[in-house]
Amino acid sequence: MLTDQSKGIQKLIFERIYQIRDEILSPDPEYRELSLAAAELMDSLLDKLAPEDRELLEEYDSKQLDQTCRQDEILYSRGLMDGIVLCRWIERIGKGEEKSIV
């Protein structure tokens, strides 16, 4: 998983994912509404559980978050690679080396 200690392209991807989160996701009204609803549900669940069950739910939530973060990393990395390939094809078409992308 990417961390703030990552180097090279991994560091670029990590920083860009967090930049998108801070500049695009956080201000987005739908994203904020979904986050609030999820937090309210989690609080309701935690209030109803015994302490040992709360720990289990919090551990589950943490693993789900790790999985979502990894998904974001993979999707962003794949999108970046796809964008590079697309840019190369467009450049080749512009130079007359290829007739079309397909």
C-alpha positions as CSV (number, residue, x, y, z in Angstrom):
1,M,0.0,0.0,0.0
2,L,1.2,3.5,-0.7
3,T,2.3,5.7,2.2
4,D,3.7,9.1,2.8
5,Q,7.1,7.4,2.8
6,S,6.7,6.2,-0.8
7,K,9.3,7.2,-3.4
8,G,9.2,8.1,-7.1
9,I,6.0,7.4,-9.1
10,Q,4.4,5.8,-6.0
11,K,4.9,9.1,-4.1
12,L,3.4,11.1,-7.0
13,I,0.4,8.8,-7.0
14,F,0.0,9.0,-3.2
15,E,0.2,12.8,-3.3
16,R,-2.2,13.1,-6.2
17,I,-4.8,10.8,-4.6
18,Y,-4.7,12.9,-1.4
19,Q,-4.8,16.1,-3.4
20,I,-8.0,14.9,-5.2
21,R,-9.5,13.9,-1.8
22,D,-8.8,17.3,-0.3
23,E,-9.6,19.5,-3.3
24,I,-12.4,17.6,-5.1
25,L,-14.0,15.0,-2.8
26,S,-14.1,16.9,0.5
27,P,-16.0,19.9,-1.0
28,D,-18.4,17.7,-3.0
29,P,-21.9,17.9,-1.5
30,E,-22.9,14.3,-2.4
31,Y,-19.6,12.9,-1.0
32,R,-20.0,14.9,2.2
33,E,-23.6,13.7,2.6
34,L,-22.6,10.1,2.1
35,S,-19.8,10.5,4.6
36,L,-22.1,12.0,7.2
37,A,-24.7,9.3,6.7
38,A,-22.0,6.5,7.1
39,A,-20.6,8.2,10.2
40,E,-24.1,8.4,11.8
41,L,-24.8,4.8,11.1
42,M,-21.4,3.8,12.6
43,D,-22.1,5.8,15.7
44,S,-25.5,4.2,16.1
45,L,-24.0,0.8,15.7
46,L,-21.2,1.5,18.2
47,D,-23.7,2.8,20.8
48,K,-25.6,-0.5,20.6
49,L,-22.6,-2.8,21.0
50,A,-20.7,-4.1,23.9
51,P,-17.1,-2.9,24.2
52,E,-15.6,-6.1,22.7
53,D,-18.0,-5.9,19.8
54,R,-17.2,-2.3,19.3
55,E,-13.5,-3.2,18.9
56,L,-14.4,-5.9,16.4
57,L,-16.6,-3.4,14.3
58,E,-13.9,-0.8,14.4
59,E,-11.3,-3.3,13.2
60,Y,-13.7,-4.4,10.4
61,D,-14.2,-0.7,9.5
62,S,-10.4,-0.1,9.4
63,K,-9.9,-3.1,7.1
64,Q,-12.6,-1.9,4.8
65,L,-10.9,1.5,4.7
66,D,-7.6,-0.1,3.9
67,Q,-9.3,-2.1,1.1
68,T,-10.9,1.1,-0.3
69,C,-7.6,3.0,-0.2
70,R,-5.9,0.1,-2.1
71,Q,-8.7,0.2,-4.6
72,D,-8.2,3.9,-5.1
73,E,-4.4,3.4,-5.6
74,I,-5.0,0.6,-8.2
75,L,-7.7,2.5,-10.1
76,Y,-5.6,5.8,-10.2
77,S,-2.5,3.9,-11.2
78,R,-4.3,2.1,-14.0
79,G,-6.0,5.3,-15.1
80,L,-2.6,7.0,-15.2
81,M,-1.1,4.2,-17.3
82,D,-4.2,4.2,-19.6
83,G,-3.8,8.0,-20.0
84,I,-0.1,7.6,-21.0
85,V,-0.9,4.9,-23.6
86,L,-3.8,7.1,-25.0
87,C,-1.5,10.1,-25.1
88,R,1.1,8.1,-27.0
89,W,-1.5,6.8,-29.5
90,I,-2.7,10.4,-30.1
91,E,0.8,11.6,-30.6
92,R,1.5,8.8,-33.1
93,I,-1.8,9.6,-35.0
94,G,-0.8,13.3,-35.1
95,K,2.6,12.3,-36.6
96,G,0.8,10.1,-39.2
97,E,2.3,6.9,-37.8
98,E,-1.1,5.4,-37.1
99,K,-4.4,6.0,-38.8
100,S,-6.6,5.5,-35.7
101,I,-6.6,4.2,-32.2
102,V,-8.7,1.2,-33.0
